[in-house]
Amino acid sequence: MLLALLLLLASADAGPDPAGTVVLQIETGKTAPVTARPGANIICDDLSVVTPEFADDGKGFVLRALKPGSTLCGVWIGDQQPAGLYRVVVSGPKRAQGKKDAGGD
């Protein structure tokens, strides 16, 4: 099963995502909840873009956006059975309206 996961992750840029892939859009520094049963594992193909973490309540998972980019994250249960796939697209932080660039007036 690990080989199947590696092949899936390696082919992430080779074409469209598999049917049923959930698209999550997250701003850098923010988190998004991921649906996963107790005992599940979350594996992301590019940990420099997003990293899985336990939710603050310890009863689930969130994905934390680290830098702009795109990556696939898979949910795995039991004997490495797939239980969900997420295409996570991370954007840079939104600028507040009315603020000027640090470069000047």
VENJOTA-V563287 format. One record per residue. N is the residue number from 1. PSI is psi in whole degrees, 0 to 359 (NA if undefined). OMEGA is omega in whole degrees, 0 to 359 (NA if undefined). D_CENTER is the distance of its C-alpha to the mean C-alpha in Angstrom with 2 decimals. Layout:
n=N psi=PSI omega=OMEGA d_center=D_CENTER
n=N psi=PSI omega=OMEGA d_center=D_CENTER
This chain:
n=1 psi=325 omega=179 d_center=20.67
n=2 psi=321 omega=178 d_center=19.03
n=3 psi=320 omega=179 d_center=20.51
n=4 psi=319 omega=178 d_center=19.05
n=5 psi=314 omega=180 d_center=15.49
n=6 psi=319 omega=178 d_center=16.35
n=7 psi=320 omega=178 d_center=17.91
n=8 psi=313 omega=181 d_center=15.03
n=9 psi=323 omega=180 d_center=12.69
n=10 psi=331 omega=182 d_center=15.72
n=11 psi=8 omega=184 d_center=16.35
n=12 psi=325 omega=181 d_center=13.02
n=13 psi=3 omega=186 d_center=15.02
n=14 psi=350 omega=181 d_center=18.13
n=15 psi=197 omega=182 d_center=17.92
n=16 psi=156 omega=179 d_center=16.43
n=17 psi=156 omega=178 d_center=13.71
n=18 psi=153 omega=177 d_center=15.43
n=19 psi=141 omega=179 d_center=16.94
n=20 psi=357 omega=179 d_center=15.14
n=21 psi=130 omega=179 d_center=11.60
n=22 psi=131 omega=178 d_center=10.10
n=23 psi=126 omega=176 d_center=8.98
n=24 psi=131 omega=175 d_center=7.16
n=25 psi=123 omega=182 d_center=8.69
n=26 psi=142 omega=175 d_center=8.37
n=27 psi=143 omega=179 d_center=11.20
n=28 psi=133 omega=179 d_center=11.39
n=29 psi=349 omega=181 d_center=12.31
n=30 psi=171 omega=177 d_center=11.15
n=31 psi=161 omega=175 d_center=9.07
n=32 psi=137 omega=179 d_center=8.22
n=33 psi=151 omega=178 d_center=9.62
n=34 psi=133 omega=178 d_center=8.68
n=35 psi=120 omega=180 d_center=11.93
n=36 psi=139 omega=178 d_center=13.14
n=37 psi=158 omega=176 d_center=16.77
n=38 psi=138 omega=180 d_center=18.41
n=39 psi=1 omega=180 d_center=18.35
n=40 psi=161 omega=172 d_center=15.10
n=41 psi=147 omega=175 d_center=12.93
n=42 psi=128 omega=181 d_center=9.20
n=43 psi=126 omega=179 d_center=8.87
n=44 psi=145 omega=184 d_center=6.46
n=45 psi=338 omega=178 d_center=8.81
n=46 psi=95 omega=183 d_center=8.66
n=47 psi=355 omega=174 d_center=8.69
n=48 psi=343 omega=179 d_center=10.46
n=49 psi=313 omega=182 d_center=7.75
n=50 psi=147 omega=178 d_center=5.15
n=51 psi=138 omega=176 d_center=6.66
n=52 psi=143 omega=179 d_center=7.11
n=53 psi=160 omega=171 d_center=10.38
n=54 psi=145 omega=175 d_center=13.16
n=55 psi=159 omega=182 d_center=13.91
n=56 psi=327 omega=180 d_center=17.06
n=57 psi=356 omega=179 d_center=19.21
n=58 psi=8 omega=184 d_center=18.18
n=59 psi=16 omega=181 d_center=17.95
n=60 psi=194 omega=181 d_center=14.31
n=61 psi=154 omega=169 d_center=10.76
n=62 psi=158 omega=172 d_center=8.48
n=63 psi=125 omega=180 d_center=5.23
n=64 psi=124 omega=180 d_center=7.23
n=65 psi=123 omega=184 d_center=7.22
n=66 psi=320 omega=180 d_center=9.84
n=67 psi=158 omega=180 d_center=11.15
n=68 psi=141 omega=180 d_center=11.33
n=69 psi=193 omega=181 d_center=10.02
n=70 psi=142 omega=180 d_center=7.92
n=71 psi=161 omega=173 d_center=6.20
n=72 psi=140 omega=174 d_center=6.19
n=73 psi=130 omega=181 d_center=5.17
n=74 psi=145 omega=175 d_center=8.54
n=75 psi=131 omega=182 d_center=10.52
n=76 psi=138 omega=180 d_center=13.94
n=77 psi=165 omega=173 d_center=17.13
n=78 psi=233 omega=180 d_center=20.70
n=79 psi=53 omega=179 d_center=21.85
n=80 psi=47 omega=174 d_center=18.50
n=81 psi=131 omega=179 d_center=18.55
n=82 psi=140 omega=182 d_center=15.49
n=83 psi=20 omega=178 d_center=14.62
n=84 psi=149 omega=180 d_center=11.71
n=85 psi=134 omega=182 d_center=9.27
n=86 psi=132 omega=168 d_center=6.35
n=87 psi=112 omega=183 d_center=6.42
n=88 psi=122 omega=179 d_center=4.16
n=89 psi=117 omega=183 d_center=7.28
n=90 psi=128 omega=176 d_center=8.20
n=91 psi=162 omega=176 d_center=11.92
n=92 psi=166 omega=180 d_center=14.55
n=93 psi=142 omega=178 d_center=16.19
n=94 psi=139 omega=178 d_center=18.63
n=95 psi=141 omega=177 d_center=22.22
n=96 psi=141 omega=179 d_center=24.62
n=97 psi=143 omega=177 d_center=27.36
n=98 psi=349 omega=179 d_center=30.68
n=99 psi=143 omega=177 d_center=29.54
n=100 psi=159 omega=174 d_center=30.93
n=101 psi=154 omega=179 d_center=29.47
n=102 psi=345 omega=184 d_center=30.43
n=103 psi=346 omega=175 d_center=32.67
n=104 psi=193 omega=187 d_center=35.39
n=105 psi=NA omega=NA d_center=37.33
